């Protein structure tokens, strides 16, 4: 969904629009992608910490909310100004995705359901855990590649 550094830049941009906390940012990205992508808290909160460490955002002071909301600093606004073209292109790309998802839903053929994303995420998690365990010898890798290729062929024939 995001190229290197894009999530960081998008979060900075969304916070510049208005102060927000993590959950609001997750919902904003879901909306921007036509509910086609929902970033996990495990992705959002470390990125917010990074932005805060870089001095690009800070916690909103005097907030009574239980959730920690952030606002953009002058340094953050400066980066957004320097990268305005990137931000505009990224937002346009997401707007096109949302529009395409809406058109597909109107036709009754949602091409990317939450269930599909969950299943793909499950597959990615299993592969990542298998790789981390060190159990991936050449033979195992070949078996996994064959299974994924076989599944792709079966789905293509549906």
Residue frames as a rotation matrix with the C-alpha (Angstrom) as fourth column:
UNK 1
0.568 0.823 0.000 0.00
0.823 -0.568 0.000 0.00
0.000 0.000 -1.000 0.00
UNK 2
0.931 -0.273 -0.243 2.79
-0.203 -0.940 0.276 2.41
-0.304 -0.207 -0.930 0.90
UNK 3
0.513 -0.858 0.018 6.21
0.292 0.154 -0.944 2.94
0.807 0.489 0.330 -0.62
UNK 4
-0.152 -0.695 -0.703 9.16
0.948 0.099 -0.302 3.56
0.279 -0.712 0.644 1.69
UNK 5
-0.884 -0.305 -0.354 8.43
0.436 -0.809 -0.395 6.56
-0.166 -0.503 0.848 3.94
UNK 6
-0.631 0.678 0.376 4.94
0.032 -0.462 0.887 7.24
0.775 0.572 0.270 2.57
UNK 7
0.257 0.749 -0.611 3.02
0.741 0.253 0.622 6.25
0.621 -0.612 -0.489 5.69
UNK 8
-0.304 -0.486 -0.819 5.20
0.889 -0.453 -0.061 8.60
-0.342 -0.747 0.570 7.73
UNK 9
-0.990 -0.110 0.083 4.53
0.137 -0.879 0.457 11.43
0.023 0.464 0.885 5.29
UNK 10
-0.317 0.945 0.076 0.79
0.223 -0.003 0.975 10.71
0.922 0.326 -0.210 5.11
UNK 11
0.205 0.377 -0.903 0.45
0.951 0.140 0.275 10.69
0.230 -0.916 -0.330 8.90
UNK 12
-0.657 -0.513 -0.553 2.31
0.615 -0.789 0.001 13.98
-0.437 -0.339 0.833 9.10
UNK 13
-0.904 0.341 0.258 -0.02
0.002 -0.600 0.800 15.42
0.427 0.724 0.542 6.46
UNK 14
-0.023 0.957 -0.290 -3.17
0.500 0.262 0.825 14.18
0.866 -0.126 -0.484 8.18
UNK 15
0.041 -0.037 -0.998 -2.04
0.984 -0.171 0.047 15.60
-0.172 -0.985 0.029 11.52
UNK 16
-0.916 -0.377 -0.136 -1.32
0.338 -0.909 0.245 18.92
-0.216 0.179 0.960 9.79
UNK 17
-0.486 0.823 0.292 -4.94
0.244 -0.193 0.950 18.95
0.839 0.534 -0.107 8.59
UNK 18
0.434 0.577 0.692 -6.09
-0.613 -0.373 0.696 18.74
0.660 -0.726 0.192 12.21
UNK 19
-0.537 -0.624 0.567 -4.71
-0.840 0.335 -0.427 17.36
0.076 -0.706 -0.704 15.48
UNK 20
0.518 0.685 -0.512 -5.51
-0.635 0.709 0.306 13.65
0.573 0.167 0.802 15.75
UNK 21
0.015 -0.473 0.881 -4.76
-0.791 0.533 0.300 10.55
-0.611 -0.701 -0.366 17.76
UNK 22
-0.825 -0.558 0.092 -3.83
-0.401 0.691 0.601 7.13
-0.399 0.459 -0.794 16.41
UNK 23
-0.411 0.741 0.532 -7.33
0.559 0.665 -0.495 5.71
-0.720 0.094 -0.687 16.12
UNK 24
0.529 0.607 -0.593 -8.52
-0.058 -0.672 -0.739 8.78
-0.847 0.425 -0.320 14.18
UNK 25
-0.191 -0.695 -0.694 -5.56
-0.853 -0.233 0.468 8.38
-0.487 0.681 -0.548 11.82
UNK 26
-0.852 -0.048 0.521 -6.39
0.101 0.962 0.253 4.72
-0.513 0.268 -0.815 11.21
UNK 27
0.078 0.980 0.183 -9.98
0.601 0.100 -0.793 5.68
-0.795 0.172 -0.581 10.38
UNK 28
0.406 0.018 -0.914 -8.86
-0.482 -0.845 -0.231 8.54
-0.776 0.535 -0.335 8.12
UNK 29
-0.647 -0.699 -0.306 -6.64
-0.658 0.308 0.687 6.17
-0.386 0.645 -0.659 6.11
UNK 30
-0.603 0.531 0.595 -9.45
0.490 0.835 -0.250 3.62
-0.629 0.140 -0.764 5.85
UNK 31
0.442 0.829 -0.342 -11.70
0.267 -0.486 -0.832 6.35
-0.856 0.276 -0.436 4.48
UNK 32
0.100 -0.500 -0.861 -9.02
-0.734 -0.620 0.275 7.60
-0.671 0.605 -0.429 2.07
UNK 33
-0.858 -0.497 -0.129 -8.64
-0.466 0.649 0.601 4.11
-0.215 0.576 -0.789 0.62
UNK 34
-0.123 0.900 -0.417 -12.34
-0.847 0.124 0.517 3.41
0.517 0.417 0.748 0.31
UNK 35
0.529 0.233 0.816 -12.08
-0.762 0.554 0.336 0.93
-0.374 -0.799 0.471 3.20
UNK 36
0.813 -0.263 -0.519 -9.53
-0.225 0.681 -0.697 -0.97
0.537 0.684 0.494 1.13
UNK 37
-0.136 -0.902 -0.409 -6.77
0.407 0.325 -0.854 -0.71
0.903 -0.283 0.323 3.72
UNK 38
0.878 0.337 0.340 -6.74
-0.189 -0.409 0.893 -0.39
0.440 -0.848 -0.295 7.48
UNK 39
-0.127 -0.991 -0.029 -3.30
-0.304 0.067 -0.950 0.10
0.944 -0.112 -0.310 8.99
UNK 40
0.378 0.219 -0.899 -2.73
0.656 0.622 0.427 -1.76
0.653 -0.752 0.092 12.23
UNK 41
0.983 -0.060 0.173 -2.00
-0.168 -0.678 0.716 0.02
0.075 -0.732 -0.677 15.50
UNK 42
0.538 -0.826 0.168 1.35
0.449 0.450 0.772 -1.81
-0.713 -0.340 0.613 15.39
UNK 43
-0.063 -0.504 0.861 2.16
0.977 -0.207 -0.050 0.22
0.204 0.838 0.506 12.28
UNK 44
0.518 0.401 0.756 0.63
0.363 -0.903 0.230 3.55
0.774 0.155 -0.613 13.25
UNK 45
0.998 0.004 -0.070 1.91
0.066 -0.408 0.911 4.04
-0.025 -0.913 -0.407 16.80
UNK 46
0.237 -0.971 -0.020 5.61
0.744 0.168 0.647 3.35
-0.625 -0.168 0.762 16.11
UNK 47
-0.172 -0.249 0.953 5.42
0.882 -0.471 0.036 5.75
0.440 0.846 0.300 13.17
UNK 48
0.758 0.470 0.453 3.87
0.193 -0.824 0.532 8.41
0.623 -0.316 -0.715 15.41
UNK 49
0.793 -0.537 -0.287 6.70
0.340 -0.001 0.941 7.85
-0.505 -0.844 0.181 17.90
UNK 50
-0.112 -0.846 0.521 9.22
0.967 0.028 0.254 8.29
-0.229 0.532 0.815 15.08
UNK 51
0.144 0.247 0.958 7.59
0.598 -0.793 0.114 11.54
0.788 0.557 -0.262 13.97
UNK 52
0.975 0.217 0.056 7.61
0.073 -0.545 0.835 12.77
0.212 -0.810 -0.547 17.56
UNK 53
0.479 -0.870 -0.115 11.27
0.610 0.236 0.756 11.78
-0.631 -0.432 0.644 18.01
UNK 54
-0.247 -0.554 0.795 12.11
0.960 -0.251 0.124 13.67
0.131 0.794 0.594 14.82
UNK 55
-0.655 0.024 -0.755 10.42
0.362 -0.867 -0.342 16.77
-0.663 -0.497 0.559 16.23
UNK 56
-0.933 0.311 0.180 7.81
0.089 -0.285 0.955 16.87
0.348 0.907 0.238 13.46
UNK 57
0.168 0.984 0.062 4.80
0.036 -0.069 0.997 16.38
0.985 -0.165 -0.047 15.74
UNK 58
-0.918 -0.348 0.192 4.12
-0.182 -0.061 -0.981 16.88
0.353 -0.936 -0.007 19.43
UNK 59
-0.482 0.756 -0.442 1.44
0.865 0.491 -0.103 15.90
0.139 -0.432 -0.891 21.87
UNK 60
-0.043 0.573 0.818 -1.42
0.160 -0.804 0.572 18.39
0.986 0.156 -0.057 22.07
UNK 61
-0.914 -0.341 -0.218 -1.12
0.273 -0.121 -0.954 20.13
0.299 -0.932 0.204 25.40
UNK 62
-0.797 0.589 0.133 -4.08
-0.517 -0.552 -0.654 20.64
-0.312 -0.590 0.744 27.69
UNK 63
-0.381 0.678 -0.629 -6.19
-0.549 0.381 0.744 17.94
0.744 0.628 0.227 26.09
UNK 64
-0.182 0.429 0.885 -8.79
-0.931 0.214 -0.296 16.25
-0.316 -0.877 0.361 28.32
UNK 65
0.612 0.438 -0.658 -9.06
-0.689 0.703 -0.173 13.25
0.387 0.560 0.733 25.99
UNK 66
0.678 -0.360 0.641 -7.78
-0.292 0.669 0.684 9.91
-0.675 -0.651 0.348 27.27
UNK 67
0.606 -0.471 0.641 -6.10
0.774 0.536 -0.337 9.29
-0.184 0.701 0.689 23.91
UNK 68
-0.084 -0.771 -0.631 -2.92
0.342 -0.617 0.709 11.16
-0.936 -0.156 0.315 23.06
UNK 69
0.850 0.376 0.370 -3.59
0.487 -0.290 -0.824 13.57
-0.203 0.880 -0.429 20.18
UNK 70
-0.216 -0.976 -0.030 -0.77
0.774 -0.190 0.604 15.06
-0.595 0.108 0.797 18.12
UNK 71
0.893 0.340 -0.294 -0.27
0.098 -0.785 -0.612 18.33
-0.439 0.518 -0.734 16.30
UNK 72
0.521 -0.712 0.471 2.34
0.765 0.143 -0.629 19.32
0.380 0.688 0.619 13.72
UNK 73
0.263 -0.551 -0.792 5.33
0.545 -0.592 0.593 21.41
-0.796 -0.588 0.145 14.75
UNK 74
0.612 -0.130 -0.780 6.93
-0.531 -0.799 -0.284 24.16
-0.586 0.588 -0.558 12.68
UNK 75
-0.520 -0.854 0.012 9.59
-0.625 0.390 0.677 21.66
-0.583 0.344 -0.736 11.63
UNK 76
-0.421 0.465 0.779 6.82
0.480 0.843 -0.244 19.29
-0.770 0.271 -0.578 10.47
UNK 77
0.676 0.694 -0.248 5.13
0.203 -0.498 -0.843 22.04
-0.709 0.520 -0.477 8.46
UNK 78
0.144 -0.737 -0.661 8.47
-0.790 -0.487 0.372 22.84
-0.596 0.468 -0.652 6.87
UNK 79
-0.766 -0.418 0.488 8.89
-0.111 0.834 0.540 19.23
-0.633 0.360 -0.685 5.71
UNK 80
0.039 0.872 0.489 5.35
0.654 0.348 -0.672 19.19
-0.756 0.345 -0.556 4.34
UNK 81
0.665 0.141 -0.733 6.04
-0.310 -0.841 -0.443 22.37
-0.679 0.522 -0.516 2.39
UNK 82
-0.302 -0.893 -0.332 9.22
-0.786 0.036 0.618 20.87
-0.540 0.448 -0.713 0.93
UNK 83
-0.955 -0.070 0.288 7.42
0.044 0.927 0.372 17.66
-0.293 0.368 -0.883 -0.01
UNK 84
-0.271 0.927 -0.260 4.07
-0.518 -0.368 -0.772 19.14
-0.811 -0.075 0.580 -1.05
UNK 85
-0.138 0.194 -0.971 4.20
-0.970 0.171 0.172 17.50
0.200 0.966 0.165 -4.49
UNK 86
-0.861 -0.228 -0.455 4.71
-0.156 0.969 -0.190 14.04
0.484 -0.092 -0.870 -2.95
UNK 87
-0.787 0.616 0.034 1.84
0.045 0.112 -0.993 14.57
-0.615 -0.780 -0.116 -0.53
UNK 88
-0.105 0.779 -0.618 -0.49
-0.812 -0.426 -0.398 15.75
-0.574 0.460 0.677 -3.30
UNK 89
-0.352 -0.091 -0.932 0.40
-0.782 0.577 0.238 12.78
0.515 0.812 -0.274 -5.53
UNK 90
-0.977 -0.050 -0.210 -0.11
0.069 0.849 -0.524 10.30
0.204 -0.526 -0.826 -2.69
UNK 91
-0.564 0.823 -0.073 -3.47
-0.155 -0.192 -0.969 11.76
-0.812 -0.535 0.235 -1.70
UNK 92
-0.052 0.513 -0.857 -4.59
-0.979 -0.194 -0.057 11.73
-0.195 0.836 0.513 -5.35
UNK 93
-0.677 -0.263 -0.687 -3.56
-0.449 0.887 0.103 8.08
0.582 0.379 -0.719 -5.64
UNK 94
-0.934 0.353 -0.055 -5.63
0.253 0.542 -0.802 7.19
-0.253 -0.763 -0.595 -2.59
UNK 95
-0.296 0.859 -0.419 -8.58
-0.562 -0.511 -0.651 9.21
-0.773 0.042 0.634 -3.89
UNK 96
-0.237 0.161 -0.958 -8.45
-0.919 0.284 0.275 7.19
0.316 0.945 0.081 -7.13
UNK 97
-0.906 -0.124 -0.405 -8.38
-0.016 0.966 -0.259 3.95
0.423 -0.228 -0.877 -5.13
UNK 98
-0.737 0.673 -0.055 -11.35
0.044 -0.034 -0.998 5.03
-0.674 -0.739 -0.005 -3.03
UNK 99
-0.132 0.690 -0.712 -13.28
-0.872 -0.422 -0.248 6.00
-0.472 0.588 0.657 -6.15
UNK 100
-0.468 -0.102 -0.878 -12.50
-0.661 0.699 0.272 2.69
0.586 0.708 -0.395 -7.84
UNK 101
-0.979 0.114 -0.169 -13.57
0.197 0.742 -0.640 0.78
0.053 -0.660 -0.749 -4.71
UNK 102
-0.479 0.849 -0.224 -16.82
-0.295 -0.397 -0.869 2.75
-0.827 -0.350 0.441 -4.59
UNK 103
-0.128 0.405 -0.906 -17.53
-0.992 -0.065 0.111 2.04
-0.014 0.912 0.410 -8.25
UNK 104
-0.734 -0.188 -0.652 -16.86
-0.275 0.961 0.032 -1.66
0.621 0.203 -0.757 -7.75
UNK 105
-0.904 0.425 -0.041 -19.12
0.187 0.309 -0.932 -1.74
-0.384 -0.851 -0.359 -4.69
UNK 106
-0.265 0.833 -0.486 -21.88
-0.705 -0.511 -0.492 -0.04
-0.658 0.212 0.723 -6.67
UNK 107
-0.175 0.135 -0.975 -21.58
-0.868 0.446 0.218 -2.79
0.464 0.885 0.039 -9.25
UNK 108
0.760 0.524 0.384 -21.92
-0.650 0.632 0.423 -5.34
-0.021 -0.571 0.821 -6.46
UNK 109
0.770 -0.569 -0.290 -18.45
0.423 0.794 -0.435 -6.76
0.478 0.213 0.852 -6.97
UNK 110
0.791 -0.554 0.261 -16.21
-0.593 -0.587 0.551 -5.54
-0.152 -0.590 -0.793 -4.21
UNK 111
0.644 -0.588 -0.490 -12.81
-0.130 0.546 -0.827 -6.72
0.754 0.597 0.275 -5.40
UNK 112
-0.521 -0.843 -0.137 -11.03
0.062 0.123 -0.990 -6.28
0.851 -0.525 -0.011 -2.10
UNK 113
0.595 0.803 0.035 -13.14
-0.044 -0.011 0.999 -7.32
0.802 -0.596 0.028 0.85
UNK 114
0.285 -0.465 0.838 -11.96
-0.945 -0.282 0.165 -7.13
0.159 -0.839 -0.520 4.44
UNK 115
0.798 0.054 0.600 -12.02
-0.246 0.938 0.242 -10.93
-0.550 -0.341 0.763 4.48
UNK 116
0.835 -0.529 0.153 -9.58
0.376 0.345 -0.860 -11.04
0.402 0.775 0.487 1.55
UNK 117
0.278 -0.755 0.594 -7.22
-0.501 -0.642 -0.581 -8.62
0.820 -0.136 -0.556 3.27
UNK 118
0.476 -0.067 0.877 -7.45
-0.839 0.264 0.476 -10.64
-0.264 -0.962 0.070 6.49
UNK 119
0.924 -0.095 0.371 -6.62
0.160 0.976 -0.150 -13.84
-0.347 0.198 0.917 4.61
UNK 120
0.623 -0.736 0.267 -3.70
0.244 -0.142 -0.959 -12.21
0.743 0.663 0.091 2.81
UNK 121
0.262 -0.494 0.829 -2.45
-0.814 -0.574 -0.085 -10.76
0.518 -0.653 -0.553 6.09
UNK 122
0.736 0.058 0.675 -2.69
-0.488 0.737 0.468 -14.20
-0.470 -0.674 0.571 7.66
UNK 123
0.881 -0.428 0.199 -0.60
0.455 0.654 -0.604 -15.67
0.129 0.623 0.771 4.84
UNK 124
0.383 -0.760 0.524 1.98
-0.159 -0.614 -0.773 -12.91
0.910 0.213 -0.356 5.17
UNK 125
0.407 -0.186 0.894 2.19
-0.909 -0.183 0.375 -13.44
0.094 -0.965 -0.243 8.94
UNK 126
0.893 -0.059 0.447 2.69
-0.046 0.974 0.221 -17.18
-0.448 -0.218 0.867 8.57
UNK 127
0.710 -0.659 0.250 5.44
0.486 0.201 -0.851 -16.66
0.510 0.725 0.463 5.99
UNK 128
0.307 -0.588 0.749 7.14
-0.519 -0.763 -0.386 -14.00
0.798 -0.270 -0.539 8.13
UNK 129
0.566 -0.042 0.824 7.03
-0.788 0.267 0.555 -16.22
-0.243 -0.963 0.118 11.25
UNK 130
0.933 -0.233 0.274 8.35
0.292 0.936 -0.196 -19.18
-0.210 0.263 0.942 9.30
UNK 131
0.524 -0.767 0.370 11.23
0.231 -0.290 -0.929 -17.06
0.820 0.572 0.025 7.97
UNK 132
0.305 -0.377 0.875 12.05
-0.796 -0.605 0.017 -15.74
0.523 -0.701 -0.484 11.45
UNK 133
0.831 0.089 0.549 12.12
-0.445 0.697 0.562 -19.24
-0.333 -0.712 0.619 12.90
UNK 134
-0.164 -0.966 -0.199 15.00
-0.901 0.064 0.430 -20.19
-0.403 0.250 -0.881 10.62
UNK 135
-0.061 0.244 0.968 13.10
-0.005 0.970 -0.245 -23.24
-0.998 -0.020 -0.058 9.31
UNK 136
0.827 0.457 -0.326 13.35
-0.277 -0.173 -0.945 -22.15
-0.489 0.872 -0.016 5.69
UNK 137
-0.279 -0.878 0.388 15.79
0.080 0.381 0.921 -24.33
-0.957 0.288 -0.036 3.89
UNK 138
-0.801 -0.102 -0.590 15.97
-0.540 -0.303 0.785 -24.40
-0.258 0.948 0.187 0.10
UNK 139
-0.866 0.488 -0.109 13.53
0.381 0.785 0.489 -27.32
0.324 0.382 -0.866 -0.10
UNK 140
-0.270 0.786 -0.556 10.99
0.803 -0.134 -0.580 -25.60
-0.531 -0.603 -0.595 2.16
UNK 141
-0.411 0.073 -0.909 11.23
-0.273 -0.961 0.046 -22.38
-0.870 0.267 0.414 0.16
UNK 142
-0.938 0.051 -0.342 10.59
-0.322 0.232 0.918 -24.30
0.126 0.971 -0.201 -3.06
UNK 143
-0.635 0.747 -0.196 7.54
0.763 0.647 -0.004 -25.98
0.124 -0.152 -0.981 -1.49
UNK 144
-0.192 0.559 -0.807 6.14
0.466 -0.671 -0.576 -22.63
-0.864 -0.487 -0.132 -0.34
UNK 145
-0.636 -0.099 -0.766 6.68
-0.527 -0.670 0.524 -21.06
-0.564 0.736 0.374 -3.76
UNK 146
-0.942 0.294 -0.163 4.96
0.073 0.652 0.755 -24.03
0.328 0.699 -0.635 -5.41
UNK 147
-0.424 0.820 -0.384 2.00
0.872 0.255 -0.418 -23.77
-0.245 -0.512 -0.824 -3.02
UNK 148
-0.205 0.324 -0.924 1.57
0.067 -0.937 -0.343 -20.05
-0.976 -0.133 0.170 -3.59
UNK 149
-0.806 -0.125 -0.578 1.88
-0.546 -0.219 0.809 -20.43
-0.228 0.968 0.108 -7.36
UNK 150
-0.843 0.529 -0.096 -0.64
0.458 0.800 0.388 -23.29
0.282 0.283 -0.917 -7.31
UNK 151
-0.237 0.769 -0.594 -3.07
0.740 -0.254 -0.623 -21.21
-0.629 -0.587 -0.509 -5.26
UNK 152
-0.445 0.018 -0.896 -2.68
-0.354 -0.922 0.157 -18.29
-0.823 0.386 0.416 -7.68
UNK 153
-0.949 0.087 -0.302 -3.52
-0.256 0.339 0.905 -20.56
0.181 0.937 -0.300 -10.61
UNK 154
-0.609 0.761 -0.224 -6.59
0.791 0.606 -0.090 -21.93
0.067 -0.232 -0.971 -8.81
UNK 155
-0.174 0.527 -0.832 -7.85
0.393 -0.738 -0.549 -18.44
-0.903 -0.422 -0.078 -7.98
UNK 156
-0.716 -0.173 -0.676 -7.26
-0.477 -0.586 0.655 -17.34
-0.510 0.792 0.337 -11.57
UNK 157
-0.926 0.343 -0.157 -9.51
0.110 0.643 0.758 -20.17
0.361 0.684 -0.634 -12.79
UNK 158
-0.594 0.744 -0.306 -12.43
0.541 0.088 -0.836 -19.17
-0.596 -0.662 -0.455 -10.51
